[in-house]
Amino acid sequence: MRAFVDFLRSNAPWLAAGFLLTLLSSFGQTFFISIFSGQIRTAFDLSSGQWGSLYGAATFTSAMAMLYVGGLADRFRVRQLGLTVMLLLALACLVMSRVSSLAGLAAVIFALRLTGQGMMSHTAMVAMARWFVATRGRAVATASLGFAVGEAVLPLGFVLLLTRFDWRGLWLLAMALVLAAIPLLLLLLRRERTPQSFAGESQATGLQGRDWTRGEVLRHPLFWAMVPAILAPAMWSTAFFFHQAHIASVKGWSHLQLVQLFPLFTVSAVGCLMLSGWLVDRYGAGRVATLYLLPAALGYWVLALASSPLSAAPGVMLLGATQGMNSTVGSTFWPEFFGTRHIGKIRSMIVAVMVLGTAIGPMLSGLLIDAGIDFPHQGYGVGLYFIAAAALAAAGIGRVRRIAATSGA
């Protein structure tokens, strides 16, 4: 414990900058945007399937854009890139408060997803992966607390504000919060961790003692074995938050009753986030990656069976457990296996897959809802998918380890 406190103290500015970026990414995350789903559907006369399809298409486009803009994290300091992305996110929040057409809605969802969920979180995680090596797991876990705090505080706070204020005005509040955080980021990063931020001497190698390019990773079997695991939390956690109003309605609960469970999600996510950071530093991201999807599998089954908010609470906590570990594993696995020299481009590809999952999840689940299969009942199949993805990841990692052991690498 003392070692961890010393770690926090000696690296406070950089860890705080990562935390701030992940927290502000909330304004482009599904759990925040979906707070306003009911108001948006009413304003634009959309069904669940139509809204999910529009959201999915805009998110898919942002995933494709990440393949091109994600590499900027290899070229620019966090101070410069973070400032630019924050300004663009604030602009997207402003436009969201005034949007009046379906085309405009699709464009602003694209902007929120690309700047918020995509580049804000990508910049933070690339920085942690490069700035830290031996303590990378703890650094990623600490910075990722911003995700958890956003999930715990913002939905509950903004749902309460919705009872008194117009939804468009709340997007102006989101813009103000982003702009207010800019001076703090610049203060925290007045001196970056290395003289040139991403200096060559800070690189760490991966498999076979070398740095892998994005093209090489794309051709490696391990990448494809991990794709279902990357997609799983992205697809279904996003769908869960996206259809929160629908879930409450189907279960016969108020929206506020369901949202009140979200802090339990956060408590579980934070606990497993910090635990997984320690486990990754001690045992490696590969070992944790074989197990972290299993709690969510059980969680979706619990939610499918739940008849009251109280009985749903364990399921929500199990979803949080996987989400917390996913934040750590998703940002430490790739530098561990493929090095950090090209981690910006590599991770942009991973983020693109993840964002693609966040596009597929709401769209697929929305279409199933329109077809008469409500989200809680979808949970039975979702749980099986998580188990299959975990098994495939374990097989891929095991194969790489056997080859490495045989070759002596």
Buried (B, 14 or more C-beta within 10 A) or exposed (E): EEEBEEBBEEBEBBBBBBBBBBBBBBBBBBBBBBBBBBBBBEBBEBEBBBBBBBBBBBBBBBBEBBBEBBBBBBEBBBBEBBBBBBBBBBBBBBBBBEBEEEEBBBBBBBBBBBBBBBBBBBBBBBBBBBBBBEBBBBBBBBBBBBBBBBBBBBBBBBBEBBEEEEBBEBBBBBBEBBBEBBEEBBEBBEEBBBEEBBEEEBBBBBBEEEBBBBEBBEEBEBBEBBBBBBBBBBBBBBBBBBBBBBBBBBBEBEBEBBBBBBBBBBBBBBBBBBBBBBBBBEEBBBBBBBBBBBBBBBBBBBBBEBEEBEEBBBBBBBBBBBBBBBBBBBBBBBBBBBBBBBBBBBBBBBBBBBBBBBBBBBBBBBBBBBEEEBBBEBBEEBBEBBBBBBBBBBEBBEEBEEBEEEEEE
